[in-house]
Amino acid sequence: MKNPLNRIRFRSERFFHVLGEGWYFEAREGLFGPHETRVMASEALTRLIARFPHTRPESPSHRAA
């Protein structure tokens, strides 16, 4: 697989386009793509996030005494 980071890219937030290849997104887990459209890349990111349990910091009122 070609390294898309060696090519020209247009970046907006975590999504970027590699000319002649497609759309990619970056996440903690790595680089994902190419996808035909930015919408398809966004949908893939949504599916990736859904695979992980939603965790959030415990609020002070919910801590054990």
Secondary structure as GFF3:
##gff-version 3
##sequence-region A 1 65
A	DSSP	three_ten_helix	4	6	.	.	.	ID=ss1
A	DSSP	beta_strand	9	12	.	.	.	ID=ss2
A	DSSP	beta_strand	15	18	.	.	.	ID=ss3
A	DSSP	beta_strand	22	27	.	.	.	ID=ss4
A	DSSP	beta_strand	30	35	.	.	.	ID=ss5
A	DSSP	alpha_helix	38	50	.	.	.	ID=ss6
A	DSSP	three_ten_helix	60	62	.	.	.	ID=ss7
###
